[in-house]
């Protein structure tokens, strides 16, 4: 095994959805006595597997995974709770002499963990949440996001209008503290931990095809049944069912659109999400970008080796020729 150089205590793999960061992180953890730690705000929830592209059971059995499947989908797992759990996991991994490999596309999780955001500790306010959700239902989709944009435009710009869980949380913090949540999330200049911060990116056309491929795979591996199961257990109004991939399939199940239209909506919304992720990550000067202009990461292996990391297998991020045009509604 390559000896890990002493200038970092952990590795971070970030980037837009579908770029291949999970596979790279898995390989780095497997080949460098590492363990994976989740930095994805939906993969922390139990039962949300296919729609969040959660690591497979085989992958989780091959390498220790932390902070996946730790939260009940009916409950809000706050940023404060995530940071506390992440710090416990990091301490445990280090104590056993292993290398933490953090992977995910939730920029706020990563910045908060790595740069020591000051997070307001505000207890959940159930009555306020119910009132806000009732207002959204009465006033129409996007009402709460518009309200947040007036009270805290910085926080609103970070959140998708349909991300009701976080929009409500931001309004909840404002109500409790009298201050915008963004003003309370000041970042310290230095990293909290010496880390090797990797970012993956690729040309947009290639990423869009990978997004399409992922959507087809989700449908073929049971996303529709997963959404049905979640609805049966928790009801169609479960906030997490209003998030990417689940919302569109819910609309299909409700007869609002056919399956090809739902998949096209997933594609559009995922592209938009990937763009927001890249805008966020590109602002972080601490990230070393691995630009995937070719079909794999082999060209970056010498640099990874110079950082004390080995990768025994080639990460194939090429195009899958076996996409189903019929399933995507293309002829």
C-alpha positions in Angstrom: 0.0 0.0 0.0 1.2 3.5 -0.7 2.2 5.3 2.5 -0.2 8.2 3.2 1.7 11.4 3.4 1.4 13.3 6.7 0.1 16.6 5.3 -3.5 15.4 5.3 -5.7 13.4 7.7 -8.6 12.8 5.4 -9.6 12.7 1.7 -12.7 14.4 0.4 -14.3 13.6 -3.0 -16.8 16.1 -4.2 -18.5 17.2 -7.4 -21.8 17.2 -9.2 -24.3 14.3 -9.2 -23.5 11.4 -11.6 -19.9 12.5 -12.2 -18.5 9.3 -10.6 -17.3 10.6 -7.2 -18.8 7.6 -5.3 -16.9 5.1 -7.3 -13.6 7.0 -7.0 -14.1 7.4 -3.2 -14.9 3.7 -2.9 -11.7 2.8 -4.8 -9.6 5.2 -2.7 -11.0 3.9 0.5 -10.6 0.2 -0.5 -7.1 0.6 -1.7 -5.7 2.8 1.0 -7.0 1.3 4.2 -9.8 3.9 4.2 -13.4 4.1 5.3 -16.2 6.1 3.6 -18.2 8.9 5.3 -21.3 10.3 3.8 -21.7 13.9 2.9 -25.1 13.6 1.1 -28.1 15.1 2.7 -30.5 12.4 1.4 -28.3 9.3 1.6 -28.3 9.7 5.4 -31.9 8.6 5.4 -33.0 5.0 5.7 -35.1 3.5 2.8 -34.1 6.2 0.3 -31.8 4.0 -1.7 -32.4 3.9 -5.4 -33.5 7.5 -5.8 -30.5 8.8 -4.0 -28.0 6.5 -5.8 -26.9 5.1 -2.4 -23.9 2.7 -2.4 -24.9 -0.9 -3.0 -25.0 -3.5 -0.3 -22.0 -5.1 -1.9 -20.0 -1.9 -1.7 -21.0 -1.2 1.8 -19.9 -4.8 2.8 -16.6 -4.4 1.1 -15.6 -1.1 2.7 -16.9 0.4 6.0 -19.4 3.1 5.4 -20.4 5.8 8.0 -23.5 8.1 8.2 -25.5 6.2 5.5 -28.9 5.1 6.7 -28.7 6.8 10.1 -31.9 9.0 10.0 -35.6 8.2 10.0 -37.2 9.6 6.9 -40.1 11.0 8.9 -37.7 13.2 10.9 -35.6 16.2 10.0 -31.9 15.5 10.5 -30.4 18.9 11.0 -27.0 20.2 10.0 -26.0 20.4 13.6 -26.9 16.8 14.1 -25.0 15.8 11.0 -21.8 17.6 12.1 -22.0 16.0 15.5 -22.3 12.5 14.0 -19.6 13.2 11.5 -17.1 14.3 14.1 -17.8 11.2 16.1 -17.3 9.0 13.0 -14.0 10.8 12.1 -12.6 10.3 15.6 -13.5 6.6 15.5 -11.9 6.1 12.1 -8.7 7.9 13.1 -8.5 6.0 16.4 -8.4 2.8 14.5 -5.6 4.1 12.2 -7.7 4.3 9.1 -8.1 7.0 6.5 -11.5 8.8 6.3 -12.7 9.3 2.7 -15.6 11.8 2.7 -17.8 11.6 -0.3 -20.9 13.6 -1.3 -22.4 16.5 -3.2 -24.0 18.4 -0.4 -21.8 21.5 -0.4 -23.2 22.9 2.9 -22.4 19.6 4.7 -18.8 19.7 3.4 -18.1 23.4 4.1 -19.7 23.2 7.5 -17.6 20.1 8.4 -14.3 21.2 6.8 -14.4 25.0 7.4 -16.1 25.1 10.8 -19.3 27.0 10.0 -21.0 28.4 13.0 -24.3 26.7 13.0 -27.2 28.1 15.0 -28.5 25.5 17.4 -32.2 26.0 17.1 -34.5 23.3 18.4 -37.3 22.1 16.0 -40.5 24.1 16.3 -43.3 21.7 15.4 -46.1 24.2 15.4 -44.2 26.7 13.3 -43.3 24.0 10.8 -46.9 22.9 10.5 -48.0 26.5 10.0 -45.4 27.0 7.3 -46.3 23.8 5.4 -50.0 24.8 5.6 -49.1 28.2 4.1 -47.2 26.4 1.2 -50.2 24.2 0.5 -52.6 27.2 0.6 -50.5 29.7 -1.3 -49.1 27.4 -3.8 -45.7 25.8 -4.7 -42.8 28.1 -4.2 -44.5 30.4 -1.6 -42.1 29.6 1.2 -39.1 29.9 -1.0 -40.2 33.3 -2.1 -40.7 34.3 1.5 -37.2 33.1 2.4 -35.8 35.1 -0.6 -37.2 38.2 0.9 -35.8 37.5 4.4 -32.5 35.8 3.5 -31.7 36.0 -0.2 -28.3 34.3 0.3 -29.9 31.2 1.8 -32.7 31.2 -0.7 -30.2 31.2 -3.6 -28.6 28.0 -2.2 -31.9 26.1 -2.0 -34.2 24.7 -4.6 -37.8 26.0 -4.2 -39.0 22.4 -3.9 -36.5 21.6 -1.0 -39.2 22.3 1.5 -37.4 20.7 4.4 -34.5 23.1 4.2 -36.5 26.1 3.3 -38.7 25.5 6.4 -35.6 25.0 8.5 -34.1 28.3 7.3 -37.4 30.1 8.1 -37.5 28.4 11.5 -34.0 29.6 12.4 -34.9 33.2 11.4 -38.0 33.1 13.5 -36.1 31.8 16.5 -33.0 34.0 16.3 -34.2 37.1 14.4 -31.2 36.8 12.0 -30.8 35.3 8.6 -29.4 31.8 8.7 -26.8 32.7 6.2 -25.4 35.4 8.4 -25.0 32.9 11.2 -23.0 30.5 9.0 -19.8 32.5 8.9 -16.8 30.4 7.7 -13.4 30.4 9.2 -10.6 31.0 6.8 -8.6 27.8 7.5 -9.6 24.2 7.2 -10.4 22.5 10.4 -8.5 19.4 9.3 -5.5 18.9 7.0 -7.2 17.3 4.0 -6.8 16.4 0.4 -9.9 17.9 -1.2 -10.6 16.4 -4.6 -13.3 17.6 -7.1 -14.5 15.7 -10.1 -15.8 17.4 -13.2 -16.4 16.6 -16.9 -17.7 18.4 -20.0 -21.4 19.1 -19.7 -22.5 17.0 -22.7 -20.8 13.9 -21.2 -22.3 14.6 -17.8 -25.8 14.9 -19.2 -25.5 11.5 -20.9 -24.4 10.0 -17.6 -27.3 11.6 -15.9 -29.6 10.1 -18.5 -27.9 6.7 -17.9 -28.4 7.0 -14.2 -32.1 7.8 -14.6 -32.7 4.7 -16.8 -30.8 2.6 -14.3 -32.9 3.9 -11.4 -36.1 3.0 -13.2 -34.8 -0.4 -14.2 -33.7 -1.3 -10.7 -36.9 -0.4 -9.0 -37.3 3.3 -8.2 -41.1 3.2 -8.9 -41.5 0.4 -6.4 -39.4 2.3 -3.9 -41.6 5.4 -4.2 -44.7 3.2 -3.8 -43.3 1.6 -0.7 -42.4 4.9 0.9 -45.8 6.3 0.1 -47.5 3.3 1.7 -45.4 3.5 4.8 -45.3 7.3 5.4 -47.8 8.9 3.1 -47.4 10.8 -0.2 -46.9 14.1 1.7 -43.6 12.9 3.3 -41.2 15.9 2.7 -38.4 13.7 1.3 -40.8 12.5 -1.4 -40.9 16.1 -2.7 -37.1 15.9 -3.5 -35.3 15.1 -6.7 -36.4 11.8 -8.4 -39.1 11.0 -5.9 -41.3 14.0 -6.7 -41.3 13.2 -10.4 -42.1 9.5 -9.9 -44.8 10.6 -7.5 -46.3 12.8 -10.2 -46.3 9.7 -12.5 -48.0 7.6 -9.9 -50.6 10.3 -9.5 -51.4 10.3 -13.2 -50.0 13.8 -13.7 -47.6 12.6 -16.4 -46.6 9.4 -18.2 -43.3 7.6 -17.4 -41.3 9.1 -20.3 -42.4 12.6 -19.2 -41.5 11.9 -15.6 -38.0 10.7 -16.7 -37.5 13.8 -18.8 -38.4 15.9 -15.8 -35.9 14.0 -13.7 -33.3 14.7 -16.3 -34.0 18.4 -16.5 -34.1 18.8 -12.7 -30.9 16.7 -12.2 -29.1 18.9 -14.8 -30.2 22.0 -13.0 -29.0 20.5 -9.7 -25.6 19.5 -11.1 -25.2 23.1 -12.3 -25.9 24.5 -8.9 -23.5 22.0 -7.3 -20.7 23.1 -9.7 -21.4 26.8 -9.0 -21.0 26.1 -5.3 -17.9 23.9 -5.5 -16.1 26.1 -8.0 -16.0 28.9 -5.4 -13.9 26.8 -3.1 -10.2 27.5 -3.9 -9.1 24.6 -1.7 -10.4 21.9 -4.1 -8.0 20.2 -6.5 -10.0 19.5 -9.6 -9.6 16.3 -11.6 -11.0 17.2 -15.0 -12.4 14.1 -16.8 -12.0 15.1 -20.4 -11.2 11.5 -21.3 -13.1 8.3 -20.4 -11.3 7.5 -17.2 -9.2 8.7 -14.4 -6.0 6.9 -15.4 -4.3 10.1 -16.5 -4.7 11.4 -12.9 -3.2 8.3 -11.3 0.4 9.6 -11.2 -0.8 12.7 -9.3 -2.8 10.7 -6.9 0.2 8.5 -6.3 2.3 11.6 -5.6 -0.2 12.3 -2.8 0.3 8.9 -1.3 -2.8 7.3 -2.8 -3.1 4.3 -5.0 -6.0 3.2 -7.1 -5.9 -0.4 -8.3 -8.7 -0.2 -10.8 -9.6 2.3 -13.5 -12.6 4.4 -12.9 -14.7 4.1 -16.0 -16.7 7.2 -16.5 -17.3 6.6 -20.2 -20.6 6.5 -22.0 -22.8 3.5 -21.8 -24.0 2.6 -25.3 -26.8 0.4 -23.9 -29.2 3.2 -23.0 -32.8 2.5 -23.7 -34.3 5.1 -26.1 -37.7 3.5 -25.8 -37.6 3.9 -22.0 -36.6 7.5 -22.3 -39.4 8.2 -24.8 -37.1 8.9 -27.7 -37.6 7.4 -31.1 
